[in-house]
Amino acid sequence: MERCGMTRPAARGMSAMLKAIVAAVKLVAAEEIMPRYLKVAHQRKSDGSLCTEADVAAQTALTKKLQAILNVPVMGEEMSTAEQHAIWQSGSDGMWCIDPIDGTSNFVRGLPYFAVSIALLRGGKSVLGVVYDPVKDEVFAAELGKGAFLNGEKLVGREAPGSLEQALANVDLKRLGKKLAGQLATHPPYASQRNFGASTLDWCYTATGRYDVYLHGGQKLWDYAAGLLILQESGGYACCIESDDFERGDIWQRSVIAAHDKKLFDEWKKWIRAQ
């Protein structure tokens, strides 16, 4: 779903509920995540991704605190696939979607690029989103129809470059098709490229204009539920590689084309689909 470019009312600040979510996330990060930074053992899950006791402890603590704010089901990354699908099927009237530590590999190795992500969904769509970077103490937040915020202030992205060839791109090559990945590796249309392994922060950095354009071959619900809303509410645009309607994608494996600036978004999307 392409968004948005519409005129928004002046920011009124974050709602009481959004502030409560932010407070809960920051407290859990302080108590369960950062004391274990660089000190925690890890293991691999069945899909090959890492999990630590910090992930599990943070998910447990977040579940308790979020259900105290609004008592609806909680879907977390550190659940079984069967549990996640069951919650999705039963959560149309409201559900929390959380990633207790997005970027666990970075967390384990001491790379300071990881985040906690929380989204509240109703009818399958995000209505509140918070992404917290505990290393930089940066809180990205958004509420549907009420704008996006960075540390409580209205989020305003920096001015975009005039063309794609001047852009800084965030591209996850490993989940893209071989032909597209090859073209990006050998004939990139942008000036420079980054990818640091935490999708939730990638969305927020695109919203702020730290990245000009963004491409990812496949994300799960907890990777994009909060970040997509933050980008949209900041005035940005997103779609899938296969469709202009982002919501048509598979919620468990959804590709991403995104940018904050409409001109760059259109240029980026056209280039990708021409490959």
C-alpha positions in Angstrom: 0.0 0.0 0.0 1.6 3.3 -1.1 1.4 5.9 1.6 1.0 8.8 1.9 1.9 12.4 1.2 -1.4 13.7 2.6 -1.6 16.8 4.7 -1.8 16.0 8.4 -3.0 18.1 11.3 -0.4 19.6 13.6 1.1 17.1 15.9 -0.6 17.0 19.3 2.0 14.9 20.9 1.8 11.3 21.8 -1.4 9.8 23.4 -1.4 8.5 26.9 -1.5 5.0 25.6 1.4 5.5 23.3 3.4 7.0 26.2 2.5 4.0 28.4 3.9 1.6 25.8 7.1 3.7 25.5 7.5 3.6 29.3 7.0 -0.1 29.4 9.5 -0.8 26.6 12.1 1.4 28.1 11.7 -0.3 31.5 12.0 -3.8 30.0 15.1 -2.8 28.0 16.7 -1.4 31.2 15.9 -4.4 33.3 16.0 -7.4 31.0 18.1 -6.5 27.9 20.9 -4.1 28.5 22.2 -5.8 31.7 22.8 -8.9 29.4 24.4 -7.0 26.6 27.7 -8.6 25.7 27.2 -11.1 28.6 24.6 -13.5 27.4 24.8 -17.1 26.1 22.8 -17.9 22.9 21.4 -20.8 21.0 20.1 -21.3 17.5 16.4 -21.9 16.7 15.1 -24.3 14.1 15.2 -21.6 11.4 18.9 -20.9 12.2 18.3 -17.6 13.9 19.8 -16.8 17.3 17.9 -16.6 20.6 19.2 -15.6 24.0 17.8 -15.6 27.5 17.5 -11.8 27.0 15.0 -12.3 24.1 13.0 -14.7 26.2 13.1 -12.6 29.4 12.2 -9.5 27.5 9.3 -11.1 25.7 7.9 -12.4 29.0 8.2 -9.0 30.7 6.7 -7.2 27.7 3.8 -9.5 27.5 2.9 -8.9 31.2 3.3 -5.1 30.9 1.4 -4.7 27.5 -1.5 -6.8 28.7 -1.8 -4.6 31.7 -2.2 -1.7 29.3 -4.6 -3.6 27.0 -5.6 -7.2 27.7 -5.4 -8.7 24.2 -3.3 -11.6 22.8 0.4 -11.1 22.4 2.3 -12.6 19.4 6.1 -12.7 20.0 8.9 -13.7 17.7 10.1 -16.1 20.3 7.0 -18.3 20.1 6.5 -21.4 18.0 5.1 -21.0 14.5 1.9 -22.8 15.5 1.4 -20.4 18.4 2.0 -17.4 16.2 -0.5 -18.6 13.6 -3.1 -19.3 16.2 -2.8 -15.9 17.7 -3.0 -14.3 14.3 -6.2 -16.2 13.5 -7.8 -15.2 16.9 -6.6 -11.7 17.2 -8.7 -9.7 14.7 -10.3 -7.7 17.5 -6.8 -6.7 18.8 -3.4 -8.1 19.3 0.1 -7.1 20.3 3.0 -8.0 18.0 6.4 -7.9 19.6 10.0 -8.5 18.7 11.8 -8.4 22.0 15.3 -8.0 20.4 15.4 -7.4 16.6 19.0 -7.9 15.6 19.9 -10.6 18.1 23.1 -11.5 16.2 24.2 -7.9 16.6 23.3 -7.9 20.3 25.3 -11.1 20.9 28.4 -9.8 19.1 28.4 -6.3 20.5 27.2 -4.5 17.4 25.2 -1.5 18.6 22.3 -1.9 16.1 19.3 -3.7 17.6 15.9 -2.7 18.9 12.7 -3.6 20.7 9.6 -3.4 18.5 6.0 -3.3 19.6 2.8 -2.9 17.5 -0.8 -3.0 18.4 -2.9 -4.4 15.6 -6.7 -4.2 15.0 -8.3 -6.0 12.1 -4.9 -7.1 11.0 -3.6 -3.5 10.7 -1.2 -1.6 12.9 -2.7 1.3 14.9 0.2 1.9 17.3 3.9 1.3 16.9 7.0 1.7 19.0 10.6 0.9 18.1 13.2 1.5 20.8 17.0 1.5 20.3 18.3 1.1 23.9 21.9 1.8 22.9 21.2 5.3 21.5 18.1 5.7 23.7 16.0 6.6 20.7 12.3 6.0 20.7 10.5 6.0 17.3 6.7 5.9 17.7 3.5 6.4 15.7 -0.2 6.2 16.0 -2.5 5.7 13.1 -3.7 9.1 11.8 -1.8 11.1 14.4 1.7 11.2 13.1 5.1 9.8 14.0 7.5 10.8 16.7 11.2 10.6 17.6 11.8 10.9 21.3 8.4 12.5 21.8 8.9 15.2 19.1 7.2 15.1 15.7 9.4 13.1 13.3 10.5 15.2 10.4 12.7 13.4 7.8 15.7 15.2 6.3 15.6 16.5 2.8 16.1 13.8 0.2 18.7 13.9 -2.6 17.6 15.0 -6.0 18.0 11.6 -7.7 18.4 7.9 -7.0 22.1 7.9 -8.1 22.8 10.2 -5.2 20.9 8.1 -2.6 22.1 6.1 0.4 20.3 2.7 0.2 19.6 0.1 2.8 19.5 -3.3 0.9 19.3 -6.8 2.3 20.8 -8.8 -0.6 20.5 -12.3 0.8 16.7 -12.5 0.6 16.4 -11.2 -2.9 16.2 -13.1 -6.2 19.6 -14.0 -7.8 19.1 -11.7 -10.8 18.1 -8.6 -8.8 20.8 -9.2 -6.2 23.4 -9.6 -9.0 22.3 -6.3 -10.6 22.5 -4.5 -7.3 25.9 -5.9 -6.6 27.4 -5.1 -10.0 25.4 -2.1 -11.3 23.9 -0.4 -8.3 21.7 2.6 -9.2 22.5 4.5 -5.9 25.6 6.2 -4.5 26.2 3.9 -1.4 24.7 0.9 0.4 24.3 -0.3 4.0 22.6 -3.2 5.8 23.2 -3.8 9.5 20.7 -6.6 10.3 17.8 -5.1 12.2 14.7 -4.5 10.0 12.8 -2.6 12.6 15.5 0.1 12.8 15.8 0.0 9.0 12.2 1.2 8.7 12.7 4.0 11.2 16.0 5.2 9.6 14.2 5.3 6.3 11.4 7.4 8.0 14.0 9.9 9.3 15.9 10.0 6.0 19.0 8.5 7.4 18.5 6.0 4.6 17.0 7.4 1.4 15.7 4.1 0.0 15.1 0.6 1.4 14.8 -2.9 -0.1 14.2 -6.2 1.7 13.3 -9.5 0.1 11.2 -11.0 2.9 10.1 -9.9 6.4 7.8 -11.4 9.0 5.0 -9.5 10.7 7.0 -8.4 13.7 9.7 -7.1 11.4 7.4 -4.5 9.8 4.3 -4.1 11.9 5.7 -1.1 13.9 8.2 0.2 11.4 5.7 0.4 8.5 3.3 2.5 10.5 6.2 4.8 11.6 7.2 5.3 8.0 3.7 5.9 6.8 2.8 8.3 9.6 6.0 10.3 8.9 4.8 10.8 5.3 6.7 7.9 3.6 5.9 5.3 1.1 6.1 1.5 0.9 5.0 -1.4 -1.4 6.1 -4.9 -2.1 8.3 -5.9 -5.0 5.4 -7.8 -6.5 2.6 -5.4 -5.8 1.9 -1.7 -5.1 -0.4 -2.7 -2.3 1.8 -3.7 0.6 -1.1 -5.3 2.5 -1.5 -7.9 -0.3 1.7 -9.6 0.6 2.1 -12.7 2.7 2.2 -11.5 6.3 4.9 -14.1 7.1 7.2 -13.3 4.2 6.6 -9.8 2.8 9.1 -8.0 0.5 9.7 -4.3 0.9 10.4 -1.3 -1.3 10.3 1.9 0.7 11.4 5.5 0.8 10.4 8.7 2.6 10.5 10.9 -0.6 7.8 10.2 -3.3 10.1 11.0 -6.2 12.8 8.7 -5.0 10.3 6.0 -4.1 8.9 6.0 -7.7 12.4 6.0 -9.2 13.5 3.2 -6.9 10.5 1.0 -7.5 10.7 1.5 -11.3 14.4 0.4 -11.3 13.8 -2.7 -9.1 10.9 -3.9 -11.2 12.8 -3.4 -14.5 15.5 -6.0 -13.4 
